[in-house]
Amino acid sequence: MAPIKATSRKATSSNAKGPKSTPNPTFKRATPKRNPQLKQIFRGTEMSLSGNFTSCDKNLPHEQIAKWITLHGGSFEREVTESTTHLICSIEDYKKPTSQVKKASKLDKCQIVVFDWLEDCLLRKVKRLRAERGYTLERTIKRIAKGKKDQQRFREKFEEDKPKINPITNVEEGLNHVYYDTVGFEYKIVLTRVNHGSRMTTERYTMILFESHTKPSHYMFGAKYNRSSCKTSYYRDECRPKIFYDAFRDFKTFFTKKTGVEWDMRLEKIKNPGLFIYTPPALGLPVGEFPSGYVRPEERNVKMVTDTNTNVDSDGTTTHEGSETSSSGEESTPYIEMGLARRSLSLVTSHNEAY
C-alpha cells in the first residue's frame, strides 16, 4: 500500500483563503445618531403666560410654549405663583392689565417680559438665558412709542422735502402762478351762491387762470369748489397747458355757465336766480380789461339830451314837443354806444398777435 503523501499545511491554508472581497458601499448602513439632550438654559426658572402670541404669522398655543420651556430645563405654571420668575406677556394684556399681570407686579423677583425674550433665548445662534432688561414691557412700550415719533418726524421731513402739488392744476406749485393782465387785474375770482332752506348753505367757486413761469408762456384754467360742511372738490377738465386764447376761453365759458352772464358784462350787476354771483372789486381797484369805451356803472355820467320842436297852433298857442333819454336803465343811447356788443377783449387780441 502506497503511503499517503502529506500536503503542506501552509499551501492548504493559502489556497483556502482565496481572493479578498471588497464590501459594496450601497448596502452599508449608517450608524444612527443619537439626539443630544437640549441645552437646559431655563434651569431654575418658573414661567407663566398671559395673552396671545404669534411666530411666523402663526398663532402659538400656550401648550406649545410650555413644552419649549420644560424641554430646556424650566418649569411652567398656568397661574402666577409666589415662585414665578418670569411672566411672558403680550402688550395688550399688560395695558389692561390682566389678573396675571397684577399678580406678577406684586412679586419682587418676577420679570414681566415680551415673547421676543423667549424667542431670542431659544433661536439665537447661541442658546442662553438672556438678560431681561431690554425685553421688559415698560421698555418695549417706550421703544414702540419712540419709533412712532421717529417715524412721524421722518414722514414730516419727507413731506417738507417733497415738492408741493397744487390741488387745482395737479402739478408742482413752483411751475405756475396766477395770471395778471396789463392793468394789474388778478385772474383769481370767486363766485358765490347762498341757499336759503331749512339750513342755509354757502357754495363757492374759486376760478383761477394760471400762467407758467417758463417762456414762452402757456396758460391753463382750473377751479376749486367749496360748500359748507362738504369736502373740497376741483374742476380740472380743461386744466392743461394751452395758448392764452384757448385757456382764457375756458375761463370765460365756465364763468358764463355758472353765472349766466357774459364775461364782458360782469360789472353790470346782473343776477340770475339759482345761479352764482360775481362780486367785482371795489371802485378804484383793477377790474380787468374791457372793450374800448366801456365805463363802469358807478362812473357813468349820462347827459340829458332834449330835442325841442316849437309848433304854433291856430289859436296862437305855442306848444313844445321834446324827447329825452333816461339816465337810469340799461337801454339808454350812451350805453348802446359803449360797444358792449363786441365780445372780443383787447387783451385777447394782443395775446393772439404774440402767437
Contacts in CASP RR format, 6 or more apart in sequence:
PFRMAT RR
TARGET T0000
AUTHOR 0000-0000-0000
METHOD contacts of the structure
MODEL  1
MAPIKATSRKATSSNAKGPKSTPNPTFKRATPKRNPQLKQIFRGTEMSLS
GNFTSCDKNLPHEQIAKWITLHGGSFEREVTESTTHLICSIEDYKKPTSQ
VKKASKLDKCQIVVFDWLEDCLLRKVKRLRAERGYTLERTIKRIAKGKKD
QQRFREKFEEDKPKINPITNVEEGLNHVYYDTVGFEYKIVLTRVNHGSRM
TTERYTMILFESHTKPSHYMFGAKYNRSSCKTSYYRDECRPKIFYDAFRD
FKTFFTKKTGVEWDMRLEKIKNPGLFIYTPPALGLPVGEFPSGYVRPEER
NVKMVTDTNTNVDSDGTTTHEGSETSSSGEESTPYIEMGLARRSLSLVTS
HNEAY
38 71 0 8 1.000
38 72 0 8 1.000
38 73 0 8 1.000
39 72 0 8 1.000
39 127 0 8 1.000
40 72 0 8 1.000
40 73 0 8 1.000
40 74 0 8 1.000
41 72 0 8 1.000
41 73 0 8 1.000
41 121 0 8 1.000
41 122 0 8 1.000
41 127 0 8 1.000
41 128 0 8 1.000
41 129 0 8 1.000
42 69 0 8 1.000
42 72 0 8 1.000
42 73 0 8 1.000
42 74 0 8 1.000
42 121 0 8 1.000
42 129 0 8 1.000
43 73 0 8 1.000
43 74 0 8 1.000
44 73 0 8 1.000
44 74 0 8 1.000
44 75 0 8 1.000
44 85 0 8 1.000
45 69 0 8 1.000
45 73 0 8 1.000
45 74 0 8 1.000
45 75 0 8 1.000
45 85 0 8 1.000
45 86 0 8 1.000
45 129 0 8 1.000
46 74 0 8 1.000
46 75 0 8 1.000
46 76 0 8 1.000
46 77 0 8 1.000
46 81 0 8 1.000
46 83 0 8 1.000
46 84 0 8 1.000
46 85 0 8 1.000
46 86 0 8 1.000
47 69 0 8 1.000
47 74 0 8 1.000
47 75 0 8 1.000
47 76 0 8 1.000
47 77 0 8 1.000
47 84 0 8 1.000
47 85 0 8 1.000
47 86 0 8 1.000
47 87 0 8 1.000
47 88 0 8 1.000
48 76 0 8 1.000
48 77 0 8 1.000
48 78 0 8 1.000
48 79 0 8 1.000
48 80 0 8 1.000
48 81 0 8 1.000
48 84 0 8 1.000
48 86 0 8 1.000
48 87 0 8 1.000
48 88 0 8 1.000
48 100 0 8 1.000
48 104 0 8 1.000
49 62 0 8 1.000
49 65 0 8 1.000
49 66 0 8 1.000
49 78 0 8 1.000
49 87 0 8 1.000
49 88 0 8 1.000
49 89 0 8 1.000
49 100 0 8 1.000
50 87 0 8 1.000
50 88 0 8 1.000
50 89 0 8 1.000
50 90 0 8 1.000
50 93 0 8 1.000
50 94 0 8 1.000
50 98 0 8 1.000
50 100 0 8 1.000
50 101 0 8 1.000
51 89 0 8 1.000
51 90 0 8 1.000
51 92 0 8 1.000
51 93 0 8 1.000
51 98 0 8 1.000
52 59 0 8 1.000
52 90 0 8 1.000
53 59 0 8 1.000
53 60 0 8 1.000
53 65 0 8 1.000
53 88 0 8 1.000
53 90 0 8 1.000
53 115 0 8 1.000
54 60 0 8 1.000
55 115 0 8 1.000
55 119 0 8 1.000
62 78 0 8 1.000
65 88 0 8 1.000
65 118 0 8 1.000
66 76 0 8 1.000
68 118 0 8 1.000
68 122 0 8 1.000
69 75 0 8 1.000
69 76 0 8 1.000
69 118 0 8 1.000
70 76 0 8 1.000
72 122 0 8 1.000
72 127 0 8 1.000
77 84 0 8 1.000
79 100 0 8 1.000
79 103 0 8 1.000
80 87 0 8 1.000
80 100 0 8 1.000
80 103 0 8 1.000
80 104 0 8 1.000
80 107 0 8 1.000
80 110 0 8 1.000
82 107 0 8 1.000
84 104 0 8 1.000
84 107 0 8 1.000
84 110 0 8 1.000
85 109 0 8 1.000
85 110 0 8 1.000
85 111 0 8 1.000
86 110 0 8 1.000
86 111 0 8 1.000
86 112 0 8 1.000
86 113 0 8 1.000
86 117 0 8 1.000
86 132 0 8 1.000
87 100 0 8 1.000
87 101 0 8 1.000
87 104 0 8 1.000
87 110 0 8 1.000
87 111 0 8 1.000
87 112 0 8 1.000
87 113 0 8 1.000
88 113 0 8 1.000
88 114 0 8 1.000
88 115 0 8 1.000
88 117 0 8 1.000
88 118 0 8 1.000
89 100 0 8 1.000
89 101 0 8 1.000
89 104 0 8 1.000
89 112 0 8 1.000
89 113 0 8 1.000
89 114 0 8 1.000
89 137 0 8 1.000
90 114 0 8 1.000
90 115 0 8 1.000
91 114 0 8 1.000
91 137 0 8 1.000
91 140 0 8 1.000
91 141 0 8 1.000
91 144 0 8 1.000
93 100 0 8 1.000
93 101 0 8 1.000
94 101 0 8 1.000
94 112 0 8 1.000
94 137 0 8 1.000
94 141 0 8 1.000
95 141 0 8 1.000
97 105 0 8 1.000
101 112 0 8 1.000
104 110 0 8 1.000
104 112 0 8 1.000
105 112 0 8 1.000
111 132 0 8 1.000
111 136 0 8 1.000
112 136 0 8 1.000
112 137 0 8 1.000
113 132 0 8 1.000
113 135 0 8 1.000
113 136 0 8 1.000
113 137 0 8 1.000
114 135 0 8 1.000
114 136 0 8 1.000
114 137 0 8 1.000
114 140 0 8 1.000
116 135 0 8 1.000
116 140 0 8 1.000
117 130 0 8 1.000
117 132 0 8 1.000
117 135 0 8 1.000
120 130 0 8 1.000
120 135 0 8 1.000
121 127 0 8 1.000
121 128 0 8 1.000
121 129 0 8 1.000
121 130 0 8 1.000
124 130 0 8 1.000
133 139 0 8 1.000
134 140 0 8 1.000
163 172 0 8 1.000
163 173 0 8 1.000
163 174 0 8 1.000
164 172 0 8 1.000
164 173 0 8 1.000
164 174 0 8 1.000
165 171 0 8 1.000
165 172 0 8 1.000
165 173 0 8 1.000
166 172 0 8 1.000
166 173 0 8 1.000
166 176 0 8 1.000
167 224 0 8 1.000
167 232 0 8 1.000
167 234 0 8 1.000
168 208 0 8 1.000
168 222 0 8 1.000
168 223 0 8 1.000
168 224 0 8 1.000
168 234 0 8 1.000
168 235 0 8 1.000
168 236 0 8 1.000
168 239 0 8 1.000
169 176 0 8 1.000
169 210 0 8 1.000
169 220 0 8 1.000
169 222 0 8 1.000
169 236 0 8 1.000
169 239 0 8 1.000
170 236 0 8 1.000
170 239 0 8 1.000
174 213 0 8 1.000
175 212 0 8 1.000
175 213 0 8 1.000
175 214 0 8 1.000
176 210 0 8 1.000
176 211 0 8 1.000
176 212 0 8 1.000
176 213 0 8 1.000
176 220 0 8 1.000
177 210 0 8 1.000
177 211 0 8 1.000
177 213 0 8 1.000
178 186 0 8 1.000
178 187 0 8 1.000
178 188 0 8 1.000
178 208 0 8 1.000
178 209 0 8 1.000
178 210 0 8 1.000
178 211 0 8 1.000
179 186 0 8 1.000
179 187 0 8 1.000
179 209 0 8 1.000
179 210 0 8 1.000
179 211 0 8 1.000
179 219 0 8 1.000
180 186 0 8 1.000
180 187 0 8 1.000
181 187 0 8 1.000
181 286 0 8 1.000
181 288 0 8 1.000
181 289 0 8 1.000
181 347 0 8 1.000
182 289 0 8 1.000
182 347 0 8 1.000
182 350 0 8 1.000
183 286 0 8 1.000
183 287 0 8 1.000
183 288 0 8 1.000
183 289 0 8 1.000
184 286 0 8 1.000
184 288 0 8 1.000
185 281 0 8 1.000
185 286 0 8 1.000
185 287 0 8 1.000
185 288 0 8 1.000
185 289 0 8 1.000
186 286 0 8 1.000
187 207 0 8 1.000
187 208 0 8 1.000
187 209 0 8 1.000
187 251 0 8 1.000
188 206 0 8 1.000
188 207 0 8 1.000
188 208 0 8 1.000
188 209 0 8 1.000
189 206 0 8 1.000
189 207 0 8 1.000
189 255 0 8 1.000
189 278 0 8 1.000
190 204 0 8 1.000
190 205 0 8 1.000
190 206 0 8 1.000
190 207 0 8 1.000
190 278 0 8 1.000
190 279 0 8 1.000
191 204 0 8 1.000
191 205 0 8 1.000
191 207 0 8 1.000
191 255 0 8 1.000
191 258 0 8 1.000
191 259 0 8 1.000
191 276 0 8 1.000
191 277 0 8 1.000
191 278 0 8 1.000
192 202 0 8 1.000
192 203 0 8 1.000
192 204 0 8 1.000
192 205 0 8 1.000
192 276 0 8 1.000
192 277 0 8 1.000
192 279 0 8 1.000
193 202 0 8 1.000
193 203 0 8 1.000
193 204 0 8 1.000
193 274 0 8 1.000
193 275 0 8 1.000
193 276 0 8 1.000
193 277 0 8 1.000
194 200 0 8 1.000
194 201 0 8 1.000
194 202 0 8 1.000
194 203 0 8 1.000
195 201 0 8 1.000
195 202 0 8 1.000
195 203 0 8 1.000
201 227 0 8 1.000
201 228 0 8 1.000
201 229 0 8 1.000
202 227 0 8 1.000
202 228 0 8 1.000
203 225 0 8 1.000
203 226 0 8 1.000
203 227 0 8 1.000
203 228 0 8 1.000
203 276 0 8 1.000
204 225 0 8 1.000
204 226 0 8 1.000
204 227 0 8 1.000
205 223 0 8 1.000
205 224 0 8 1.000
205 225 0 8 1.000
205 235 0 8 1.000
205 258 0 8 1.000
205 276 0 8 1.000
206 223 0 8 1.000
206 224 0 8 1.000
206 226 0 8 1.000
207 221 0 8 1.000
207 222 0 8 1.000
207 223 0 8 1.000
207 251 0 8 1.000
207 254 0 8 1.000
207 255 0 8 1.000
208 221 0 8 1.000
208 222 0 8 1.000
208 223 0 8 1.000
208 224 0 8 1.000
209 219 0 8 1.000
209 220 0 8 1.000
209 221 0 8 1.000
209 222 0 8 1.000
209 247 0 8 1.000
209 248 0 8 1.000
209 251 0 8 1.000
210 219 0 8 1.000
210 220 0 8 1.000
210 221 0 8 1.000
210 222 0 8 1.000
210 247 0 8 1.000
211 217 0 8 1.000
211 218 0 8 1.000
211 219 0 8 1.000
212 218 0 8 1.000
212 219 0 8 1.000
212 241 0 8 1.000
217 244 0 8 1.000
218 241 0 8 1.000
218 242 0 8 1.000
218 243 0 8 1.000
218 247 0 8 1.000
219 241 0 8 1.000
219 242 0 8 1.000
219 243 0 8 1.000
219 244 0 8 1.000
219 246 0 8 1.000
219 247 0 8 1.000
219 248 0 8 1.000
220 238 0 8 1.000
220 239 0 8 1.000
220 240 0 8 1.000
220 241 0 8 1.000
220 242 0 8 1.000
220 247 0 8 1.000
220 250 0 8 1.000
221 238 0 8 1.000
221 239 0 8 1.000
221 247 0 8 1.000
221 248 0 8 1.000
221 250 0 8 1.000
221 251 0 8 1.000
221 254 0 8 1.000
222 234 0 8 1.000
222 235 0 8 1.000
222 236 0 8 1.000
222 238 0 8 1.000
222 239 0 8 1.000
222 250 0 8 1.000
222 254 0 8 1.000
223 234 0 8 1.000
223 235 0 8 1.000
223 254 0 8 1.000
224 232 0 8 1.000
224 233 0 8 1.000
224 234 0 8 1.000
224 235 0 8 1.000
225 232 0 8 1.000
225 233 0 8 1.000
225 234 0 8 1.000
225 235 0 8 1.000
226 232 0 8 1.000
235 254 0 8 1.000
238 247 0 8 1.000
238 250 0 8 1.000
242 250 0 8 1.000
243 351 0 8 1.000
243 355 0 8 1.000
244 348 0 8 1.000
244 351 0 8 1.000
244 352 0 8 1.000
244 354 0 8 1.000
244 355 0 8 1.000
245 348 0 8 1.000
245 351 0 8 1.000
245 352 0 8 1.000
245 355 0 8 1.000
248 348 0 8 1.000
248 351 0 8 1.000
251 263 0 8 1.000
252 262 0 8 1.000
252 263 0 8 1.000
255 261 0 8 1.000
255 263 0 8 1.000
255 266 0 8 1.000
255 278 0 8 1.000
256 262 0 8 1.000
256 263 0 8 1.000
258 275 0 8 1.000
258 276 0 8 1.000
259 266 0 8 1.000
259 272 0 8 1.000
259 275 0 8 1.000
259 276 0 8 1.000
259 277 0 8 1.000
259 278 0 8 1.000
260 270 0 8 1.000
260 272 0 8 1.000
260 275 0 8 1.000
261 268 0 8 1.000
261 270 0 8 1.000
261 272 0 8 1.000
261 278 0 8 1.000
262 343 0 8 1.000
264 290 0 8 1.000
264 291 0 8 1.000
264 294 0 8 1.000
264 340 0 8 1.000
264 342 0 8 1.000
264 343 0 8 1.000
264 345 0 8 1.000
265 340 0 8 1.000
266 278 0 8 1.000
266 280 0 8 1.000
267 280 0 8 1.000
267 287 0 8 1.000
267 296 0 8 1.000
267 297 0 8 1.000
268 297 0 8 1.000
268 330 0 8 1.000
269 297 0 8 1.000
271 277 0 8 1.000
280 287 0 8 1.000
281 287 0 8 1.000
283 296 0 8 1.000
283 298 0 8 1.000
283 299 0 8 1.000
287 296 0 8 1.000
288 347 0 8 1.000
289 345 0 8 1.000
289 346 0 8 1.000
289 347 0 8 1.000
290 345 0 8 1.000
291 338 0 8 1.000
291 339 0 8 1.000
291 340 0 8 1.000
291 342 0 8 1.000
291 344 0 8 1.000
291 345 0 8 1.000
291 346 0 8 1.000
292 339 0 8 1.000
292 346 0 8 1.000
293 338 0 8 1.000
293 339 0 8 1.000
294 338 0 8 1.000
294 339 0 8 1.000
294 340 0 8 1.000
295 338 0 8 1.000
300 334 0 8 1.000
300 335 0 8 1.000
302 325 0 8 1.000
302 327 0 8 1.000
302 332 0 8 1.000
302 334 0 8 1.000
302 335 0 8 1.000
303 334 0 8 1.000
304 324 0 8 1.000
304 325 0 8 1.000
304 327 0 8 1.000
305 324 0 8 1.000
305 325 0 8 1.000
305 333 0 8 1.000
306 322 0 8 1.000
306 323 0 8 1.000
306 324 0 8 1.000
307 322 0 8 1.000
307 323 0 8 1.000
308 320 0 8 1.000
308 321 0 8 1.000
308 322 0 8 1.000
309 320 0 8 1.000
309 321 0 8 1.000
309 322 0 8 1.000
310 318 0 8 1.000
310 319 0 8 1.000
310 320 0 8 1.000
311 318 0 8 1.000
311 319 0 8 1.000
311 320 0 8 1.000
311 321 0 8 1.000
312 318 0 8 1.000
313 319 0 8 1.000
325 332 0 8 1.000
325 333 0 8 1.000
325 334 0 8 1.000
326 332 0 8 1.000
329 335 0 8 1.000
END
